[in-house]
Amino acid sequence: MVAESSQESNGQGGALPLSASLRSTSKVLSSPGKGSDAISPSNLSKNFRADVLRENAEAVFAACDAAHGRWAKLLGVRALLHPKLRLQDFLSIYNITQEFITSTEKIGGRLGYSIRGTLQSQAKSFVDFQHESRMTKIRAVLDQETWVEVDVPDEFQAIVSSLFDSEAIVSGSKDNAESNMTESYSNEGSQVGSVAQNEPTDSSSTTAVNAAQGKAEVIERKKSDAVTSSQSNNSNTKERGKNTTQTLECGGVSYHMVNCGLILLKMLSEYIDMNHLLPALSLEVVHRVVEILKFFNTRTCQLVLGAGAMQVSGLKSITSKHLALASQVISFIYAIIPELRQILFLKVPEPRKSLLLSEFDRVAQDYKVHRDEIHTKLVQIMRERLLVHLRGLPQIVESWNRPEEADPQPSQFARSLTKEVGFLQRVLSRTLHEVDVQAIFRQVVVIFHSQISDAFSRLEISTPQAKDRLYRDVTHILGCIRSLPSDNSNNSATPNWGQLDEFLAQRFGAEAS
């Protein structure tokens, strides 16, 4: 065995062959001189043993290096196929290769830089391909989105329950990530000790692999448990005649969803799986998550606020319902970004965290700004409708001097305006959160008070009939304003009190009270 190993080592350019060592030893023994007295049999035995151990070590390393080369060739042949595999299929190849590398490095005593580079390159190609395929898909889904509310299947509620509400996975991943990074790279650049010294640690060679597989099982098991629980709850609720799949619940808050929002949620859960199971690629995964979040936000803004959906999806117009649903989807993503960041950053190397944290913060801020812009657009819609009605007010006032009708009603102006406000209130109240509805209508109330009181102040009212009709319109509009949801920030005893109330009091005095 020693002789064969020595020959192989010689072929690889290793240490001095054993036969040459023996010849040199023979020459030293036969040559006379002062140095011969210093060479004792014990010293020769030690030198001989050292030569044999060194040559054996070189032979073993050469064998391991050759095995690395063969394995790398196998990976290379499948280089175009591996990125297209499902995560679990690629993970089985990745894990067994990682286990092989770890074992042979301990046996050979040196790191296999080449095969590590090959494996890392294929893992990055896998992440790149998976990301590009998801970017292509979400782009197509967004362009086909009609912004119609959809029911939430149990699968998606289970994703939220298992991935964003699971402290066990988060805490467990932190420990595994640290041990993974330490085991993989702590000895880089240095030669591992003798084989005998590494033998006691063989049991830990597969720790990283087993940990990754264990995490996959935990994630899948928690998803399965969440689906089962959700299905059970849904079945029990349906027996009572209620439907619990209308909204997606996260953190105790319910969100109305459209198709593209659910697809993005599914994709984010897949990125989290990649981050858990390929910790060495965590930095790459986080960058890709930031990219897809940015794209989704930007494209949604173009399609809804920018009215691009009228061209690509064939919508006839962008309605308040479309805007409200877009707000809900954006609000949901904004709500889960902190949880996403916490889970994904467990695997990111510490020196890179600060830069990525600022990236995530910017993405979150962009989502918040987008949501606020949608709400501003809803206020703007109501303001524009008010201005349209106000432009027709002078023609209506001209008829106010006619004799009173048997069934006095508010004018067409007042009835049409309050009808549109009531419709907007119903749409938004069914879709948006109460706090958002209040914030929107607080601005609408201010606009109504200002614009309507100003318009009525400019009217020339000269007859009792006209005055009565003005009074009916003002009180009718005020009744609508007072019914609107608002936080009543002016602390008045009268809900949504404002300039139109002051106009009523000034113009009609005691009659108004």
C-alpha positions in Angstrom: 0.0 0.0 0.0 2.8 2.4 0.9 4.7 1.7 -2.3 1.6 2.1 -4.5 0.7 5.3 -2.8 4.2 6.6 -3.2 4.1 5.9 -6.9 0.9 7.7 -7.3 2.3 10.6 -5.4 5.3 10.7 -7.7 3.0 11.0 -10.7 1.3 14.0 -9.1 4.6 15.8 -8.4 4.5 15.0 -4.7 7.3 14.3 -2.2 10.5 12.2 -2.8 9.8 8.6 -3.7 10.3 5.9 -1.1 13.0 4.1 -3.2 15.0 7.3 -3.6 14.8 7.8 0.1 16.2 4.3 0.8 19.1 4.8 -1.7 20.0 8.1 -0.1 19.9 6.5 3.4 22.2 3.7 2.1 24.7 6.2 0.7 24.8 8.1 4.0 25.5 4.8 6.0 28.3 3.8 3.6 30.1 7.2 3.3 32.9 7.9 5.8 33.4 11.2 7.5 32.7 13.1 10.6 29.0 13.3 10.0 28.6 9.5 10.2 29.1 9.5 13.9 26.1 11.8 14.4 23.8 9.5 12.5 22.4 6.9 14.8 19.9 4.1 14.0 17.2 5.9 16.0 17.6 9.1 14.0 17.5 7.1 10.8 14.3 5.4 11.9 12.7 8.7 12.7 13.6 10.2 9.4 12.4 7.1 7.5 9.1 7.2 9.4 8.7 10.9 8.7 9.4 10.3 5.0 6.8 7.5 4.8 4.2 9.5 6.6 4.8 12.5 4.4 4.6 10.5 1.2 1.5 8.7 2.5 -0.1 12.1 3.2 0.8 13.3 -0.2 -0.6 10.2 -1.8 -3.9 10.5 0.1 -4.2 14.1 -0.8 -3.5 13.3 -4.5 -6.2 10.6 -4.3 -8.7 13.1 -2.8 -7.7 15.7 -5.3 -8.4 13.3 -8.1 -11.7 12.3 -6.6 -12.6 16.0 -6.4 -11.7 16.4 -10.1 -13.9 13.5 -11.1 -16.8 14.8 -9.0 -16.4 18.3 -10.4 -16.6 16.8 -13.9 -19.9 15.1 -13.1 -21.3 18.4 -11.8 -20.0 20.1 -14.9 -21.8 17.8 -17.3 -25.1 18.6 -15.5 -24.3 22.4 -15.2 -27.2 23.4 -17.5 -29.7 21.0 -15.9 -29.1 21.8 -12.2 -30.4 25.4 -12.1 -33.7 24.2 -13.5 -34.3 21.6 -10.8 -36.9 21.9 -8.0 -35.3 23.2 -4.8 -35.5 19.8 -3.0 -33.9 18.0 -6.0 -31.1 20.5 -6.3 -30.7 20.4 -2.5 -30.1 16.6 -2.5 -27.2 17.1 -5.0 -25.9 20.1 -3.1 -25.9 18.3 0.2 -24.3 15.1 -0.9 -21.6 17.0 -2.7 -21.0 19.1 0.4 -20.8 16.0 2.6 -18.3 14.4 0.1 -16.2 17.6 0.1 -16.1 17.7 3.9 -15.2 14.1 4.3 -12.4 14.1 1.7 -11.0 17.3 3.1 -10.6 15.7 6.5 -9.1 12.6 5.0 -6.8 14.4 2.6 -5.8 17.1 5.0 -6.3 20.1 2.7 -9.2 22.1 1.4 -10.6 21.4 -2.1 -10.8 24.9 -3.5 -11.7 23.8 -7.0 -14.7 21.6 -6.2 -15.9 24.1 -3.7 -15.8 26.8 -6.4 -17.7 24.5 -8.8 -20.4 23.8 -6.2 -20.7 27.4 -5.2 -20.9 28.5 -8.9 -23.7 26.0 -9.6 -25.6 27.0 -6.4 -25.4 30.7 -7.6 -26.6 29.7 -11.0 -29.5 27.9 -9.4 -30.5 31.0 -7.4 -30.1 33.2 -10.5 -32.3 30.9 -12.7 -34.9 30.5 -10.1 -35.0 34.3 -9.6 -35.2 35.0 -13.3 -38.1 32.6 -13.8 -40.0 34.2 -10.9 -39.4 37.7 -12.3 -40.7 36.6 -15.6 -43.8 35.0 -14.0 -44.6 37.9 -11.7 -44.3 40.3 -14.7 -46.8 38.3 -16.7 -49.1 37.9 -13.7 -49.1 41.7 -13.1 -49.8 42.5 -16.7 -52.8 40.1 -16.7 -54.1 41.3 -13.4 -57.7 42.7 -13.5 -57.6 43.9 -9.9 -60.6 41.8 -8.8 -60.8 40.5 -5.3 -60.2 36.8 -4.9 -60.8 34.3 -2.1 -57.7 33.2 -0.2 -57.0 29.4 -0.4 -55.9 27.7 2.7 -52.4 27.2 1.2 -51.7 30.9 1.4 -53.0 31.4 4.9 -50.8 28.5 5.9 -47.7 30.2 4.4 -48.4 33.3 6.5 -49.0 31.2 9.6 -45.9 28.9 9.1 -43.3 31.4 7.8 -44.2 34.7 9.4 -45.6 33.5 12.8 -43.1 30.7 13.5 -40.6 31.7 16.3 -39.2 28.1 16.4 -37.9 28.3 12.8 -36.4 31.7 13.3 -34.5 30.7 16.5 -33.5 27.3 15.2 -32.2 28.8 12.0 -30.0 31.3 13.8 -28.1 28.5 15.6 -27.8 26.4 12.4 -26.6 29.3 10.3 -23.8 30.1 12.7 -22.6 26.5 13.0 -22.8 26.2 9.2 -20.6 29.2 8.4 -18.1 28.2 11.1 -17.7 24.6 9.9 -17.4 25.5 6.2 -14.8 28.3 6.4 -13.0 28.3 9.7 -10.0 26.3 8.3 -9.8 27.9 4.9 -6.2 28.7 3.8 -4.6 26.3 6.3 -3.7 22.6 6.2 -5.8 20.3 8.3 -3.9 18.2 10.8 -3.1 14.5 10.5 -5.8 12.0 9.7 -5.6 10.6 13.2 -6.4 14.0 14.7 -9.5 14.5 12.5 -11.0 11.1 13.0 -12.8 12.0 16.3 -14.7 14.8 14.5 -16.0 12.7 11.7 -19.4 12.6 13.4 -19.8 16.3 12.8 -19.0 16.2 9.1 -22.6 16.0 8.1 -24.0 18.4 10.7 -24.6 21.2 8.1 -26.3 18.8 5.7 -28.5 17.3 8.3 -29.3 20.7 9.7 -30.4 21.9 6.3 -32.5 18.8 5.7 -34.0 19.1 9.1 -35.0 22.7 8.5 -36.7 21.7 5.2 -38.6 19.0 7.1 -39.6 21.5 9.8 -40.8 24.1 7.3 -42.8 21.5 5.3 -44.3 20.0 8.5 -45.3 23.4 9.8 -46.9 24.3 6.4 -48.7 20.9 6.4 -49.9 21.5 10.0 -51.1 25.0 9.2 -53.0 23.8 6.1 -54.6 21.0 8.1 -55.6 23.4 10.9 -56.9 26.0 8.4 -58.9 23.4 6.5 -60.4 22.2 9.8 -61.3 25.7 10.9 -62.7 26.5 7.5 -64.8 23.3 7.5 -66.2 24.1 11.0 -67.0 27.7 10.0 -68.7 26.7 6.8 -71.0 24.4 8.9 -72.1 27.6 10.6 -72.7 29.3 7.3 -69.7 31.6 7.3 -66.9 32.0 4.8 -63.4 32.5 6.3 -61.5 32.7 3.0 -62.4 36.2 2.0 -59.3 37.8 3.5 -55.7 36.9 4.4 -54.9 37.4 8.0 -51.5 38.5 9.2 -50.7 39.8 12.6 -54.3 40.0 13.6 -55.2 42.2 10.6 -57.2 41.1 7.6 -56.3 42.0 4.0 -58.4 41.7 0.9 -56.2 40.2 -1.9 -56.0 40.0 -5.6 -54.3 37.2 -7.6 -50.9 38.9 -8.1 -50.6 39.5 -4.3 -51.1 35.8 -3.6 -48.6 34.8 -6.3 -45.9 37.2 -4.8 -46.6 35.7 -1.3 -46.0 32.2 -2.7 -42.7 33.4 -4.3 -41.5 35.0 -1.1 -42.0 31.8 0.8 -39.9 30.0 -1.9 -37.1 32.6 -1.5 -37.2 32.0 2.3 -36.9 28.2 1.7 -33.8 28.8 -0.5 -32.4 31.1 2.2 -32.9 28.4 4.9 -31.6 25.5 2.8 -28.7 27.2 1.0 -27.2 29.4 3.8 -24.0 30.0 1.8 -26.1 31.8 -0.8 -28.1 33.9 1.7 -26.6 37.2 0.5 -27.6 36.4 -3.1 -31.1 35.4 -2.1 -31.7 38.6 -0.1 -30.6 40.7 -3.0 -33.1 38.9 -5.2 -35.9 39.4 -2.7 -35.2 43.1 -2.6 -35.2 43.2 -6.4 -38.6 41.4 -6.8 -40.2 43.5 -4.1 -39.0 46.7 -5.9 -40.3 45.5 -9.2 -43.7 44.5 -7.8 -44.1 47.9 -6.1 -43.0 49.8 -9.2 -45.1 47.8 -11.7 -48.2 48.0 -9.5 -47.9 51.7 -9.3 -47.6 51.9 -13.1 -50.6 49.7 -13.7 -53.0 51.2 -11.1 -52.0 54.8 -10.3 -50.5 55.2 -13.7 -53.6 53.6 -15.3 -51.3 51.2 -17.3 -53.8 48.4 -16.6 -56.2 50.0 -19.1 -53.7 49.2 -21.9 -52.3 45.8 -20.8 -55.2 44.3 -19.0 -58.1 45.8 -21.0 -59.7 47.6 -18.1 -62.1 50.4 -19.2 -61.2 52.6 -16.3 -59.4 52.6 -12.9 -62.1 52.7 -10.3 -62.1 53.4 -6.6 -62.5 49.6 -6.0 -59.3 48.9 -8.0 -57.4 51.5 -6.0 -58.7 50.1 -2.7 -57.6 46.6 -3.6 -54.2 47.8 -4.8 -53.9 49.6 -1.4 -54.7 46.4 0.4 -52.1 44.4 -1.4 -49.4 47.0 -1.0 -50.3 47.4 2.7 -50.0 43.6 3.2 -46.5 43.5 1.7 -45.5 46.5 3.7 -46.8 44.7 6.9 -44.7 41.5 6.2 -41.4 43.2 5.2 -40.2 43.4 8.9 -40.8 39.7 9.3 -39.2 39.0 5.9 -36.1 40.9 7.0 -35.9 39.1 10.3 -36.0 35.7 8.8 -33.8 36.3 5.8 -31.1 38.2 7.7 -30.3 35.3 10.0 -28.0 33.8 7.3 -26.4 37.0 6.0 -22.8 37.6 7.1 -22.5 40.3 9.7 -20.3 42.7 7.7 -22.9 42.9 4.9 -26.0 43.3 7.0 -25.9 47.1 7.4 -26.0 47.8 3.7 -28.8 45.3 3.1 -30.8 46.6 6.1 -30.7 50.1 4.5 -31.9 48.5 1.2 -34.8 46.8 3.0 -35.7 50.0 4.8 -35.8 51.9 1.5 -38.1 49.2 0.0 -40.4 49.4 3.0 -40.5 53.2 2.7 -41.4 53.0 -1.0 -44.3 50.7 -0.2 -45.6 53.1 2.4 -45.3 56.1 0.1 -47.1 54.1 -2.6 -50.0 53.3 -0.2 -50.3 56.9 0.8 -50.3 58.0 -2.8 -53.2 55.6 -3.5 -55.2 57.1 -0.6 -54.4 60.6 -1.9 -55.7 59.5 -5.3 -59.0 58.4 -3.7 -59.3 61.9 -2.1 -58.5 63.5 -5.4 -61.2 61.5 -7.2 -63.8 62.8 -4.8 -62.5 66.3 -5.1 -62.8 66.1 -8.9 -66.3 64.8 -8.7 -67.2 67.7 -6.4 -65.8 70.2 -8.8 -67.8 68.7 -11.6 -71.0 69.1 -9.6 -70.2 72.6 -8.6 -69.7 73.7 -12.2 -73.4 72.9 -12.8 -74.6 74.7 -9.6 -75.3 78.1 -11.2 -77.8 76.6 -13.7 -79.6 74.8 -10.9 -79.8 78.0 -8.8 -81.6 79.8 -11.7 -84.6 77.6 -11.1 -84.7 78.2 -7.4 -86.9 81.3 -7.8 -89.8 79.3 -9.1 -92.8 78.5 -6.8 -92.4 75.7 -4.3 -93.2 72.2 -5.4 -95.7 70.0 -3.5 -92.9 67.6 -2.5 -89.9 69.7 -1.7 -86.5 67.9 -2.2 -82.9 68.9 -2.2 -81.6 69.9 -5.6 -80.2 67.5 -8.2 -76.8 68.9 -7.2 -77.1 68.0 -3.6 -78.6 64.6 -4.3 -76.1 63.5 -6.9 -73.2 64.7 -4.8 -74.2 62.9 -1.6 -75.0 59.8 -3.6 -71.5 59.6 -5.0 -70.0 60.2 -1.6 -72.1 57.4 -0.1 -71.0 55.0 -2.9 -67.3 55.8 -2.3 -67.8 55.3 1.5 -69.4 51.9 0.9 -66.7 50.7 -1.4 -63.8 51.9 0.8 -65.4 50.7 4.1 -65.8 47.2 2.6 -62.2 47.0 1.5 -59.9 49.3 3.4 -59.0 49.2 7.1 -61.0 51.5 9.3 -58.1 53.8 10.1 -57.4 54.3 6.4 -61.0 55.0 5.6 -61.1 57.6 8.4 -57.9 59.2 7.1 -59.3 59.5 3.6 -62.7 60.9 4.6 -61.1 63.3 7.0 -59.5 65.0 4.0 -62.8 64.7 1.9 -64.7 66.4 4.7 -62.3 69.3 4.8 -62.5 69.7 1.0 -66.3 69.6 1.1 -66.6 72.2 3.8 -64.2 74.5 2.0 -65.4 74.2 -1.6 -69.1 74.0 -1.0 -69.3 76.8 1.6 -67.2 79.0 -0.8 -69.5 78.2 -3.8 -72.7 78.8 -1.8 -71.3 82.1 -0.5 -71.0 83.4 -4.0 -74.6 82.7 -4.9 -77.1 85.5 -5.2 -80.2 84.5 -3.3 -83.0 87.1 -3.5 -86.3 85.2 -3.0 -87.7 83.3 -0.1 -88.1 80.2 -2.4 -84.4 80.3 -3.3 -83.5 80.7 0.3 -85.5 77.7 1.4 -84.0 75.6 -1.4 -80.5 76.7 -0.3 -81.3 75.7 3.2 -82.5 72.3 2.1 -79.3 71.7 0.1 -77.0 72.8 2.9 -78.7 70.7 5.5 -78.9 67.7 3.2 -75.1 67.9 2.4 -74.3 68.5 6.1 -76.2 65.3 7.0 -74.1 63.4 4.5 -70.9 64.9 5.8 -71.7 64.1 9.4 -72.3 60.5 8.6 -68.9 60.0 7.0 -66.3 58.0 9.0 -63.7 60.3 10.5 -61.6 60.6 13.6 -63.4 63.9 14.4 -60.0 65.6 15.0 -61.7 69.0 15.7 -63.1 67.7 19.0 -66.5 69.2 18.2 -69.7 67.8 19.6 -71.0 67.8 16.1 -69.3 65.1 13.9 -67.2 66.5 11.1 -68.1 70.1 12.0 -66.6 72.7 9.7 -67.0 75.8 7.4 -70.3 74.7 5.9 -71.7 74.6 9.5 -70.5 78.1 10.0 -72.1 79.2 6.7 -75.4 77.7 7.7 -75.3 79.5 11.1 -74.3 82.9 9.5 -76.9 82.7 6.7 -79.9 81.3 8.6 -79.2 82.2 12.2 -81.6 80.8 14.7 -83.4 78.9 12.0 -80.3 76.7 11.5 -80.3 75.5 15.0 
